[in-house]
């Protein structure tokens, strides 16, 4: 006879009964504050006839030859899974592209994963690297995803403020102040959303020395690399000794106008990539095949069109930067992305007040800088990925708004 | 041709009403240089005219356009040019191209009715001595002209605010 364990008399094993749905949620997820950008989105969604400078994506539709390649592949019935790390031709094309554009050498077989957008790359890297208590250094103002993802993994995001006086570049001096024995990962995002800042080779070198000295790893989100208007983009991974310390996150969204396709890639040391591939294979299996086919076409035949798009952004960039300065708002020269980050301090309003009133009074939407973390207060993010005529109209309205404040 | 002039042409092709000031800002050059370059291009007949692309199908006016393939006998010494000139001087003729292939001239002609165009072809064009034969094609609908799509369905589908 098998002797049975006696049934426990206490329900729920003795722990307190869950009384609300919140009690089921992981405390790590519960602790994530609601997104400031989301709140502003709801505000804008309720308004009509708004010119939006709040859009974080290209105003170009994906070039037709790329869309057509995808349509053709669907007609041919290419609808199956692909290898976990992506179709081999695409990984090879990515490797060639990274070598020819940024002098980076990655082995397509074990150093590249095709991901669902750059976002998945950030998630994979953080989840594979961070254990509870590890500190993740995030230069701010920053794209809004890094800190929450770092927090979900149990890590502790540590903001490192950057300043307009430094043209929002990360300086070794301020980074050094935030490094502790628990620091493990530094996240770099240059060209930077939301400030438009870039980091040159000389800017990156002292950062690389600190990374080496303190034994850190770097997740370098270079999704805006191609949208660099002054000199050539320098990948952090191309600095001496930094390749093995860098997880390069990039993708097709910004440069090739492919945001909705969610096509990105993650590159790094084979041992790290193997670990990240484990997460990738159990969570998404592989990036969608149709997107991969389109991405391959973009890399093979899309460089000329991309260059034309970059030139077009650059023209509009000059237009808005001059526009803000003419209005009397100081604006550091954003040498990358498609964002300008003018200071609205002279108006005496907070970022939130400025953005909210500008929307209500002149129907122009811009994102208040404070949603991007430390150092964002006093600024607004304005995307210039919008037609010249709308930009001109928006600048006129902002001018009217700022003048109404001075009355 | 200078790179600046090419870039100016590109910007004016997108929108002929752009001012030298705006063009100078967008290209990061001095306004005076833009003014000078435009003046030069006008004088050199590189810029011929600042025109408007109209979607006439939305205008309540009868307008019929035809493309006519014309075969001609070239003239000794002057080739096709003189015949082309005799054709393009008619105000109803909007475009004349010399073509390679099965015919010689492609003539675009605009009128108020089918009959008006038919009468032009039979009484004026076909009766020119060097004209051997003509083939008239009426345009039923314009989808795209000079890079402009007439009914653009692509639109802006982006969310108003995104991170």
Interface residues (C-beta under 8 A of the other chain):
Chain A: X35 X37 X40 X41 X44 X45 X50 X52 X54 X55 X56 X57 X59 X61 X143 X144 X145 X193 X315 X316 X318 X319 X322 X365 X367 X388 X389 X392
Chain B: X11 X14 X15 X18 X22 X25 X26 X27 X28 X154 X156 X158 X159 X160 X161 X162 X163
